[in-house]
């Protein structure tokens, strides 16, 4: 057994529980040395039942001293439990605490645990009443002073004990805190937040602070920065900005120079049900509060509006270090883009659900057109210059289009896309999705030297293909494509339509071309297959595989070198593609 390689032993031991792993140590001296090694117990995961593993480390204290990362997803965990853990894991660097899913919506379990925990450390007189009334989020214990080397704290529980831990000791190395208030009772949220913010003064080196589903005010943000002056990244998700009357003239915004990154993932509760602070107020606050910010992201608040133009320009003018700007309320007017072009800001993505191309057109003539690599757009109806506009963007790797939900595409004129010219203009394109448009080959461009595309994914859904030449061009130009999705009708329906991927190794191929009652599939190394379009029960229409060659009125002949998955599904309504 001593000849078993160390790496093999470690791999086997990683699948074992604590007790079994320790029993391995009794087999021989070499295994005992490995089990006692720092790496084997460096990271400990505890799922649901936390009592058994804690008892193990209570018996084997020398192994608990090797634990550096403790990740707990438990049931019925109280502060009385947590304050015992520094005894068992005195050298902890990373602590993550979560409430197991089955326990998220349980009733208060604190009182039950108190009755059972006779062996636990006794609470001071009067603590129990407060414990039951307030959920024990402001308990303290000097036992946490042994965790002074702690570097990160993450928590998703009913009572958010992080504030209690911070108030109980001094943590000079703590740089990361990640907290989720999703299961904190609403009536306790303010008190939990206040206690947490006070505790932050014991983490002077904090760099990264993330809050999810919490309630904040500008005054509390001010206290946050006062107690944790070194924060460089502030991440706020689904935050509700509550009432504290702090947006009036009496509130003076004190600039914070350390913050480099501010990200907000919003919800309708962030601004729209709050009379104290509006989006305009918040944008102005950012401009005054965070002059050294480099990354600003605000998403899922409201559609872009010219209403915020002056506030956006104010941010750009005050925050000279801005490099990444992703704010969905920002309307890309000419004035805003001119302000961007005077800075180091480089827009990377643009998304619009509007038929109006004004913003996109403004963007296409600014300096920002060189940094944008992704566009998500609604396909406009009518005679537009969308293809010409897209041609101004020099670094696109992704173009994703989708039809508008409120436009009847059978009435308006469909967008015309010359696929060969398009791919020649966008040589870096890796993902292309075109929908509800006409695809054709520009005959003049076809005479020019061959085009080699780097496309990995090509999706053409609910499109009209002008002729067989489109398929021939895709086969020859898109030599490295891995995913092909095609839902189309041919403008010129022929007896046989060919899709030739004989030099391609595809991951996924999904095809439906209207009007073809037979599919002939020839895949390299396999027997030729035939699929016939026919009605089944309940008038359902589908392609059914046949055991032998059959004849059809219109045949779709597909040849492919290799494909991991091939699908011939009809759209929900195969006779209404547009």
C-alpha positions in Angstrom: 0.0 0.0 0.0 2.9 2.3 0.6 3.7 2.1 -3.1 0.4 3.8 -4.1 1.3 7.1 -5.7 0.5 10.2 -3.6 -1.5 11.8 -6.4 -3.7 8.6 -6.7 -4.3 8.5 -3.0 -5.3 12.1 -2.9 -7.7 11.6 -5.8 -9.3 8.6 -4.0 -9.4 10.4 -0.7 -11.2 13.4 -2.2 -14.4 11.3 -2.6 -14.4 10.1 1.0 -16.1 11.6 4.1 -14.0 12.9 7.0 -14.2 9.8 9.1 -13.3 7.3 6.3 -10.5 9.5 5.2 -9.1 9.6 8.7 -9.4 5.8 8.9 -7.1 5.6 5.9 -4.4 7.2 8.1 -4.3 4.1 10.3 -3.3 1.9 7.4 0.3 2.8 7.3 2.8 5.6 8.1 3.0 7.1 4.6 -0.8 7.4 4.4 -0.9 9.0 7.9 1.6 11.6 6.7 -0.6 12.4 3.7 -3.9 12.6 5.7 -2.2 14.9 8.1 -0.9 17.0 5.3 -2.2 20.6 4.8 -3.8 20.0 1.4 -6.1 17.2 2.2 -8.3 19.2 4.6 -7.5 22.6 3.3 -11.1 23.0 2.0 -14.1 21.6 3.9 -17.6 21.4 2.5 -20.5 20.7 5.0 -23.9 20.0 3.5 -27.2 20.1 5.5 -26.1 18.1 8.6 -23.3 20.1 10.1 -23.2 18.2 13.5 -21.4 15.1 12.3 -18.4 16.8 10.5 -18.1 19.3 13.4 -17.9 16.4 15.8 -15.2 14.8 13.7 -13.0 17.9 13.9 -13.8 18.3 17.5 -12.2 14.9 18.1 -9.3 15.5 15.7 -8.2 19.0 16.5 -4.9 18.7 14.7 -6.8 18.3 11.4 -9.0 21.2 12.1 -6.0 23.4 12.3 -5.2 22.6 8.7 -8.6 23.8 7.4 -8.3 27.1 5.4 -11.7 27.3 3.7 -15.0 26.3 5.3 -18.1 26.2 3.2 -21.3 25.3 5.0 -24.8 24.8 3.6 -26.6 23.7 6.7 -29.9 23.3 8.5 -30.7 24.8 11.9 -27.5 26.7 12.3 -27.5 29.3 15.1 -25.0 31.7 16.5 -24.4 29.3 19.3 -23.1 26.8 16.7 -21.1 29.3 14.7 -19.2 30.6 17.7 -17.9 27.1 18.5 -16.2 26.8 15.0 -13.2 29.1 15.7 -12.2 26.5 18.3 -12.2 23.8 15.7 -10.9 25.8 12.7 -8.6 28.4 14.2 -6.6 29.1 11.0 -9.6 29.8 8.7 -9.0 32.2 5.7 -12.3 31.8 3.8 -15.8 31.3 5.4 -19.0 30.7 3.4 -22.3 30.1 5.2 -25.6 29.3 3.6 -29.0 28.1 4.6 -29.9 24.7 3.0 -32.8 24.9 0.6 -35.1 22.8 2.9 -34.5 25.2 5.7 -35.0 28.5 3.9 -38.7 29.0 4.8 -38.7 27.1 8.1 -40.1 28.7 11.3 -37.7 30.0 13.9 -35.6 27.2 15.0 -33.5 29.2 17.4 -35.5 28.4 20.5 -35.4 24.6 19.8 -31.7 24.7 19.4 -31.3 26.5 22.7 -33.1 23.8 24.5 -31.0 21.0 22.9 -27.7 22.7 23.3 -27.0 22.1 26.9 -23.4 21.4 26.1 -23.0 24.7 24.3 -21.5 27.8 25.9 -24.1 29.5 28.1 -25.5 32.8 27.0 -25.3 35.9 29.2 -28.4 36.8 31.3 -31.0 38.5 29.2 -29.6 37.3 25.8 -32.3 34.7 25.3 -35.2 37.2 25.3 -33.3 39.3 22.8 -32.3 36.2 20.9 -35.9 35.2 20.3 -37.2 38.7 19.6 -34.5 40.0 17.2 -33.1 36.8 15.6 -29.7 37.1 17.3 -28.1 39.2 14.6 -26.3 41.4 17.1 -24.7 38.8 19.3 -20.9 39.1 19.8 -18.2 36.7 21.1 -14.5 37.3 21.5 -13.9 33.7 20.2 -13.9 35.1 16.6 -10.6 37.0 17.4 -8.9 33.7 16.4 -10.1 34.3 12.9 -8.2 37.5 12.5 -6.5 36.1 9.4 -9.9 35.7 7.6 -9.8 36.9 4.0 -13.3 36.4 2.7 -16.8 36.1 4.1 -19.9 34.9 2.2 -23.4 34.4 3.7 -26.9 33.6 2.6 -28.9 32.9 5.8 -32.0 34.0 7.6 -30.2 36.1 10.2 -27.0 37.2 8.4 -24.5 36.5 11.2 -21.7 38.4 9.4 -22.4 41.6 11.3 -22.0 39.7 14.6 -18.7 38.1 13.5 -17.3 41.5 12.4 -18.3 43.2 15.6 -16.6 40.4 17.6 -13.1 40.9 16.5 -10.6 42.7 14.3 -10.0 41.4 10.7 -7.1 43.3 9.0 -6.9 40.8 6.1 -10.5 40.6 5.2 -10.9 41.8 1.6 -14.1 40.2 0.4 -17.7 40.2 1.7 -20.6 38.7 -0.3 -24.0 38.8 1.4 -27.5 37.8 0.2 -30.4 39.2 2.2 -33.0 37.2 0.2 -34.3 35.2 3.2 -33.8 37.9 5.9 -37.3 38.8 7.3 -38.3 42.2 5.9 -39.0 43.6 9.4 -35.4 42.8 10.4 -33.6 43.9 7.3 -32.9 47.5 8.4 -31.6 46.4 11.8 -29.4 43.7 10.2 -28.0 46.2 7.8 -27.2 48.8 10.5 -25.4 46.2 12.6 -23.4 45.0 9.6 -22.3 48.5 8.6 -21.1 49.2 12.2 -19.1 46.0 12.1 -17.3 47.0 8.9 -15.0 49.3 10.9 -13.3 46.1 12.0 -12.4 45.2 8.4 -10.3 48.2 7.3 -8.8 46.4 4.3 -12.1 45.5 2.7 -11.8 45.7 -1.1 -14.9 43.9 -2.5 -18.4 44.3 -1.1 -21.5 42.6 -2.6 -25.0 43.0 -1.4 -28.1 41.1 -2.8 -31.7 42.0 -2.1 -30.9 44.4 0.7 -32.3 47.8 1.7 -30.0 50.8 1.4 -30.1 54.6 1.7 -27.6 57.3 0.8 -26.9 57.8 4.5 -26.1 54.1 4.9 -23.9 54.2 1.8 -22.0 57.1 3.4 -21.6 55.0 6.6 -20.5 52.0 4.5 -17.6 54.1 2.9 -16.8 55.7 6.2 -16.3 52.4 8.0 -14.7 50.6 5.0 -12.7 53.3 3.3 -10.7 50.9 1.1 -13.5 49.4 -0.9 -12.7 49.3 -4.6 -15.6 47.3 -5.9 -19.2 47.7 -4.8 -21.7 45.2 -6.3 -25.4 45.8 -5.6 -28.1 43.4 -6.9 -31.9 44.0 -6.5 -31.2 46.7 -4.0 -34.2 48.8 -2.6 -33.2 52.4 -1.9 -35.4 53.2 1.1 -36.5 56.4 2.9 -34.2 58.4 5.1 -34.7 61.9 3.8 -31.0 62.1 2.7 -31.5 63.5 -0.8 -32.4 67.0 0.3 -30.2 70.0 0.4 -29.0 69.2 3.9 -27.2 66.0 2.6 -23.7 66.8 1.4 -22.1 64.1 -0.8 -18.5 63.4 0.3 -16.4 62.1 -2.5 -14.9 58.6 -2.2 -11.6 58.2 -4.0 -10.9 54.5 -3.6 -14.0 53.0 -5.4 -13.0 51.8 -8.9 -16.0 49.6 -9.8 -19.7 50.1 -9.2 -22.2 47.5 -10.5 -26.0 47.6 -10.0 -28.3 44.9 -11.2 -31.7 46.5 -10.7 -35.3 45.8 -10.2 -38.5 47.8 -10.3 -38.2 48.2 -6.5 -34.9 50.1 -6.8 -36.4 53.4 -7.9 -40.0 53.2 -9.1 -41.6 52.6 -5.6 -39.4 55.1 -3.9 -40.2 58.8 -3.7 -36.9 59.8 -2.1 -34.5 59.1 -4.9 -35.0 58.8 -8.6 -32.7 57.5 -11.4 -31.7 61.2 -12.0 -30.8 61.7 -8.4 -28.8 58.5 -8.3 -26.8 59.3 -11.5 -26.0 62.7 -10.1 -25.0 61.1 -6.8 -22.6 58.7 -8.6 -21.0 61.7 -10.4 -20.2 63.5 -7.2 -19.5 60.5 -4.9 -17.2 58.3 -7.1 -14.9 60.6 -9.1 -12.2 57.9 -9.5 -14.5 55.2 -10.8 -13.3 53.1 -13.7 -16.2 50.6 -14.3 -19.9 51.6 -14.1 -22.6 49.1 -14.8 -26.4 49.7 -14.3 -28.7 47.1 -15.9 -32.5 46.3 -15.9 -33.8 49.6 -14.7 -35.6 51.2 -17.6 -35.3 51.7 -21.4 -32.8 54.3 -22.5 -34.1 57.8 -22.5 -32.9 61.2 -23.6 -34.2 62.4 -20.2 -30.9 61.3 -18.6 -28.6 62.9 -21.1 -27.3 65.7 -18.9 -26.7 63.3 -16.0 -24.8 60.9 -18.1 -22.6 63.7 -19.4 -22.1 64.9 -15.8 -20.8 61.5 -14.9 -18.4 61.4 -17.8 -17.1 64.8 -17.1 -16.6 64.3 -13.4 -15.3 60.7 -13.6 -12.2 61.1 -15.7 -10.9 57.5 -15.1 -14.0 55.8 -16.6 -13.1 53.0 -19.0 -16.1 50.7 -18.9 -19.6 52.2 -19.1 -22.6 49.9 -19.4 -25.7 51.8 -18.2 -29.0 50.8 -19.8 -30.8 54.1 -19.1 -28.2 55.9 -21.3 -29.5 57.1 -24.6 -26.7 57.3 -27.1 -27.3 60.7 -28.4 -24.7 62.7 -30.4 -23.8 64.8 -27.3 -23.3 61.7 -25.1 -21.1 60.0 -27.7 -19.1 63.1 -28.2 -18.5 63.1 -24.4 -17.5 59.5 -24.5 -15.0 60.1 -27.4 -13.1 62.5 -25.2 -12.5 59.8 -22.6 -11.0 56.3 -22.3 -14.5 54.8 -22.4 -14.9 51.9 -24.8 -18.4 50.6 -25.3 -18.4 46.9 -25.8 -22.0 46.0 -26.3 -25.2 47.6 -27.7 -28.7 46.3 -27.3 -32.0 47.7 -28.6 -35.6 46.6 -28.8 -36.6 49.5 -30.9 -37.3 49.9 -34.6 -35.7 53.3 -34.4 -32.1 53.1 -35.7 -31.1 56.6 -34.5 -29.0 55.4 -31.6 -27.3 52.7 -33.6 -26.7 55.2 -36.4 -25.1 57.7 -34.0 -22.9 54.9 -32.6 -21.8 53.9 -36.0 -20.1 57.2 -36.7 -18.5 57.7 -33.3 -15.1 56.4 -32.1 -17.0 53.8 -30.1 -17.8 51.8 -33.2 -14.3 50.3 -33.1 -14.7 48.8 -29.5 -18.2 47.4 -29.8 -18.0 43.6 -30.3 -21.6 42.6 -29.7 -24.9 43.9 -31.1 -28.4 42.7 -30.1 -31.0 44.2 -32.4 -34.6 44.1 -33.6 -34.8 43.6 -37.3 -36.5 46.7 -38.8 -39.2 46.4 -41.3 -39.1 48.5 -44.5 -36.3 50.0 -46.6 -33.7 50.7 -44.0 -29.9 51.1 -44.1 -29.2 48.6 -41.3 -26.7 46.6 -43.3 -24.8 49.7 -44.2 -24.8 50.9 -40.6 -23.5 47.5 -39.4 -20.7 47.8 -41.9 -19.3 50.8 -39.9 -18.5 48.6 -36.9 -15.0 47.1 -37.2 -14.7 44.7 -34.3 -18.0 42.8 -34.2 -17.8 39.2 -33.1 -21.5 38.7 -32.3 -24.6 39.9 -34.1 -27.9 38.7 -32.7 -31.1 39.8 -34.3 -34.7 39.0 -33.5 -38.1 40.2 -34.9 -40.2 42.8 -33.3 -43.3 41.4 -31.5 -45.6 44.2 -32.6 -44.9 44.2 -36.4 -46.6 42.2 -39.1 -43.8 41.1 -41.3 -46.1 40.0 -44.0 -47.1 43.6 -44.6 -43.8 45.5 -44.6 -40.8 45.0 -46.8 -38.3 42.5 -45.4 -34.7 43.5 -44.8 -32.4 42.4 -47.6 -29.0 40.9 -46.5 -26.3 40.1 -49.0 -24.7 37.3 -47.1 -21.3 37.3 -49.0 -20.9 41.0 -48.7 -21.9 40.9 -45.1 -19.4 38.3 -44.1 -16.7 40.0 -46.0 -17.3 43.2 -44.0 -17.3 41.4 -40.7 -14.2 39.2 -40.8 -14.1 38.7 -37.0 -17.7 37.5 -36.7 -18.1 34.3 -34.7 -21.8 34.3 -33.9 -24.4 35.5 -36.4 -28.2 35.2 -35.9 -30.4 36.6 -38.7 -34.2 36.5 -38.5 -37.2 37.6 -40.6 -35.1 38.9 -43.5 -34.2 38.0 -47.1 -30.8 36.4 -47.6 -29.2 36.6 -51.0 -25.8 36.5 -52.7 -24.5 39.8 -54.2 -23.5 38.7 -57.7 -21.0 41.5 -58.1 -19.2 40.6 -54.9 -19.3 36.9 -55.8 -16.8 37.6 -58.6 -14.2 38.8 -56.1 -11.7 36.5 -54.4 -13.1 33.8 -52.1 -14.2 34.7 -48.6 -13.2 32.7 -45.5 -15.4 33.3 -42.5 -14.5 32.4 -38.8 -18.1 31.9 -37.9 -18.7 29.3 -35.2 -22.5 29.6 -35.0 -24.9 30.5 -37.8 -28.6 30.9 -37.1 -31.0 31.9 -39.9 -34.5 31.6 -38.6 -37.7 32.5 -40.4 -35.8 33.9 -43.4 -36.4 33.9 -47.1 -33.5 32.5 -49.1 -33.3 33.8 -52.6 -31.6 30.9 -54.3 -29.5 27.8 -54.0 -26.4 30.0 -54.3 -26.8 31.1 -50.7 -26.4 27.6 -49.4 -23.4 27.0 -51.7 -21.7 30.2 -50.5 -22.3 29.2 -46.8 -20.8 25.8 -47.4 -17.7 27.2 -49.1 -17.1 30.3 -46.9 -18.1 29.0 -43.4 -15.6 26.2 -43.2 -15.2 26.2 -39.4 -18.8 26.6 -38.4 -20.0 24.2 -35.6 -23.6 25.1 -35.1 -26.1 25.6 -38.0 -29.8 26.5 -37.4 -31.9 27.1 -40.5 -35.6 27.8 -40.7 -36.4 29.1 -44.1 -38.4 29.3 -47.3 -36.8 29.3 -50.7 -37.9 32.0 -53.1 -37.1 29.7 -56.0 -38.3 26.2 -55.0 -36.5 23.5 -56.9 -37.0 19.8 -57.3 -33.8 19.2 -55.3 -32.2 21.6 -52.8 -28.7 20.9 -51.6 -27.0 21.6 -48.3 -23.4 20.5 -48.6 -21.4 20.2 -45.3 -19.2 17.4 -46.5 -16.1 19.0 -45.1 -17.6 20.1 -41.8 -17.6 18.5 -38.4 -20.8 20.0 -36.8 -21.9 19.9 -33.2 -25.5 20.7 -34.0 -27.5 20.9 -37.2 -31.2 21.9 -37.2 -33.0 22.4 -40.5 -36.4 23.1 -41.9 -36.9 24.5 -45.4 -40.6 25.0 -46.3 -42.0 23.0 -49.2 -39.7 19.9 -49.0 -41.6 16.7 -48.4 -38.4 14.6 -48.4 -35.0 14.9 -46.7 -32.1 12.8 -47.9 -29.3 12.6 -45.4 -25.8 11.4 -46.3 -23.4 11.4 -43.4 -19.8 10.2 -43.9 -19.3 6.7 -42.7 -23.0 6.0 -42.3 -25.8 4.6 -44.4 -27.9 7.1 -46.3 -31.1 8.0 -44.5 -34.5 9.3 -45.7 -37.1 11.3 -43.8 -40.6 12.0 -45.2 -43.0 14.7 -44.1 -46.3 13.2 -43.1 -49.3 13.6 -40.8 -49.7 11.6 -37.7 -52.3 11.4 -34.9 -54.1 14.6 -34.1 -53.1 16.1 -37.5 -49.5 16.6 -36.3 -47.0 17.0 -39.1 -43.5 15.7 -38.7 -40.5 14.2 -40.6 -40.5 10.4 -40.1 -37.5 8.3 -40.9 -38.0 5.6 -43.6 -36.1 2.3 -43.9 -35.5 2.5 -47.6 -35.1 5.0 -50.4 -38.2 6.8 -51.4 -39.1 9.5 -53.9 -40.5 12.9 -53.1 -41.8 15.9 -55.1 -39.3 18.3 -53.5 -36.2 16.8 -51.9 -33.7 18.4 -49.5 -30.4 16.7 -49.9 -28.0 17.2 -47.0 -24.5 15.9 -47.0 -22.4 16.3 -43.9 -19.0 14.9 -42.9 -20.0 14.5 -39.2 -22.6 15.9 -36.9 -23.1 15.1 -33.2 -26.8 16.0 -33.4 -29.2 16.5 -36.3 -32.8 17.8 -35.9 -35.5 18.1 -38.5 -38.2 19.8 -36.5 -41.0 21.8 -38.0 -41.9 25.2 -36.5 -45.0 25.3 -34.3 -46.9 26.5 -37.3 -45.0 25.3 -40.4 -47.2 27.3 -42.8 -46.7 30.7 -41.2 -43.0 31.4 -41.0 -43.3 35.1 -40.9 
